[in-house]
Amino acid sequence: MADILFEDIFTIIRMNPDGKKFDKVSRVEVEGEHFNTKMQLDVNTDIYPLHDNEKFTMVLAPTLSLDGTPDTGYFTPGGRKSLADKFEYVMHGKLYKISEGGSGPNVTVEVYASFGGLLMKLSGEPTIASKFELDQRLFLLMRKVG
């Protein structure tokens, strides 16, 4: 099975909290159901429309290969099944920052990634960052729930 770095179901709380800046891209603010996480994510809503209160599953993985084989960085067509077959929207990017905030029992971690300029900030308990590494290449995969 593919190596999953993080997975949760998110509910869209707000679309474009700072106003719409681009025609084809929206920033969504979401809350996770299982890990008490919050996320801001830029999505090309021209090709993958999203709306307030909608739910989606989001997965972060280092490879699309179902057997966990590392990604080569090159697309190789050939009809092989991949993790992407189970999702509706896929982006490839790089993790560029991990930071901690707070103290004691209120410590939180923030994980930042860029997917060709579309940004993600995932924040929550420090355990969510246990599998992440700085400069790690990763895939973000989404599928609407319900």
GIBELNOR-V445086 format. One record per residue. N is the residue number from 1. RES is the residue in one letter. NEAR is the number of other C-alpha atoms within 12 Angstrom. Layout:
N,RES,NEAR
N,RES,NEAR
//
This chain:
1,M,14
2,A,24
3,D,24
4,I,27
5,L,29
6,F,31
7,E,27
8,D,31
9,I,28
10,F,34
11,T,31
12,I,31
13,I,24
14,R,25
15,M,28
16,N,26
17,P,18
18,D,13
19,G,13
20,K,17
21,K,13
22,F,16
23,D,14
24,K,18
25,V,24
26,S,32
27,R,33
28,V,38
29,E,33
30,V,36
31,E,31
32,G,29
33,E,20
34,H,18
35,F,21
36,N,22
37,T,31
38,K,31
39,M,34
40,Q,33
41,L,38
42,D,36
43,V,35
44,N,24
45,T,22
46,D,14
47,I,14
48,Y,22
49,P,23
50,L,33
51,H,22
52,D,21
53,N,19
54,E,23
55,K,25
56,F,32
57,T,30
58,M,39
59,V,35
60,L,39
61,A,37
62,P,35
63,T,34
64,L,38
65,S,25
66,L,21
67,D,17
68,G,18
69,T,17
70,P,19
71,D,24
72,T,14
73,G,15
74,Y,10
75,F,14
76,T,13
77,P,8
78,G,7
79,G,8
80,R,14
81,K,16
82,S,26
83,L,31
84,A,26
85,D,17
86,K,20
87,F,23
88,E,21
89,Y,27
90,V,29
91,M,34
92,H,32
93,G,27
94,K,29
95,L,35
96,Y,23
97,K,23
98,I,28
99,S,23
100,E,22
101,G,17
102,G,14
103,S,11
104,G,10
105,P,9
106,N,12
107,V,17
108,T,24
109,V,28
110,E,30
111,V,40
112,Y,33
113,A,35
114,S,28
115,F,27
116,G,19
117,G,19
118,L,27
119,L,30
120,M,37
121,K,30
122,L,43
123,S,33
124,G,30
125,E,27
126,P,27
127,T,20
128,I,30
129,A,29
130,S,17
131,K,21
132,F,31
133,E,21
134,L,18
135,D,17
136,Q,27
137,R,29
138,L,37
139,F,39
140,L,41
141,L,36
142,M,32
143,R,27
144,K,25
145,V,18
146,G,10
//
